[in-house]
Amino acid sequence: MTRRRRALMINGLLVVVLLGAGVAGYLVFFGSSGSAQPTAARTAAAATRDVSEVVTASGTVQSSFSAAASFGASGTVTEINVKVGDTVTKGQQLAKLDPTQAQLQVDIAQGNLNAALEKGTGTNALLTAYRQAQLALQQAKETLAATVLTAPGDGTITSITGEVGQKVGSSGNSTSSGSSTSSGTTSGFVVVTDLKNLVVQANVSEADVSKLKADQSATITVNAMSGTPVQAKVTQVDLVPTTSNNVVQYGVTLTLTDAPEGLRPGQSASVEITVAGATGVLAVPAGAVQTVNGTSSVQVLENGVETRKTVEIGVRGDQYVEIKSGLSAGDEVVLPQVTTSTGTNNRTGQQPGGQFPGTGGGQRNSGGGFPGTGR
């Protein structure tokens, strides 16, 4: 065998050995395709802290009072005494119709009553005629009074739909008030809205409504004013739900304790209602507690050995759970195992992201290379 052929054979064997070592090393570090590599057990110590359970919901800022006022008589508008943005008090004159026809009806009814009174009420017929004249006069006076539109409550003028010279029909001096929005759902000749005493109307799921009751504290975050949390209290929980797309929800009204300047009806908000709380209690991370058939337990690490212990829990928050019994302060509870995926090997030996083993940034789970081979 010539020296050249022996050299080629030796080089070929070296290539095979190196390839085998590379594959073995790759499998050691990265495992098989798509496999999940568990990390070491993560633990947290049971410690004293405050725990709270909250119910979250989305809502809308609304006025506590919004009322639409319309004339209770027919006629031509002769006066509008306010403009949008004016502050008014209950009973204040807002607008007026031409009272000529209404006043004429009062005069005629008064004359008829006087005539009936002169005839006396000695018979049933005369008594009936007198009472009918009285009723007619009363109705005429009410119509005359309805030519003047007054504010149904204290607030700010947010809408005026009429103008001087407009003819209007009788629709009753209607007012729709309460926790109604001021964003167009209330209509009338004039709309009065309380812009000082604002509330938030939210909807909660049927699973959470049983946890709610009056006077519970809440935190409101208005989306347009995200840096200014507002404190509130639950004032009303609806007894009848609304259903949309097979989703059942209950309305909740929350009163703001100190509304920030610039808050306006119609703005959207996020709501967190504190339904339970405990101060200075032993607690562990919520992920460590498992509850099956009403029995709660945690995995405890003692001298390197994991042991499951039954515990009695109290307030169960999203982050922490109160432990009433079964643990002591300092006990190390095991948190849920975190696994990492090594990605998918392909025929070219590349890692996700297009790198080959050994050429990444030095961290197995972020760059795909072997430790220590990157920068």
WOMO-V230332 format. One line per field, one symbol per residue. psi: psi as a letter, one per 30 degrees, with the letter a starting at -180 (. if undefined). burial: 1 if it has 24 or more other C-alpha atoms within 12 Angstrom, else 0. A space follows every 10 residues. Layout:
psi->???
burial->???
This chain:
psi->kleeeeeeee eeeeeeeeee eeeeeeeeef alkglkjkll kklkkklklk kkklkllkak klkfkkkkkl kgllakkfkj fllkfkkllk fkkelkljge eeeeeeeeee eeeeeeeefl hfleeeeeee eeeeeeeeee eeeeeffkkl kflkakjfkj falkfkkllk gkikkjlail lggffklaek kkkjgeillk jlkllfffef fklkgkklkk jkefhfgikk klkkfkkkfk lkkkhgkklk kkkkkkfikl kfkkkfkllk kjkjfklkkh lkllkeffkk kkhfkkllkk jjhgkkkkkk lklckjleel kkjelfllkf kjkklkkklk kfakkaffgl lkfgklkfga ggkefffflk kffa.
burial->0000000000 0000000000 0000010011 0000000000 0011111111 1111111111 1111111111 1111111001 1100011100 0111111110 0100010011 0010010000 0000000011 0011001011 1011111111 1111111111 1100000100 0111111111 1100011111 1111111111 1111110110 0110011111 1100000011 1111111100 0000000011 1111110011 0011111111 1111111100 1111111111 0000011111 1000000010 1111111001 1111011000 1111100000 0110100011 1100011101 0001101111 00000
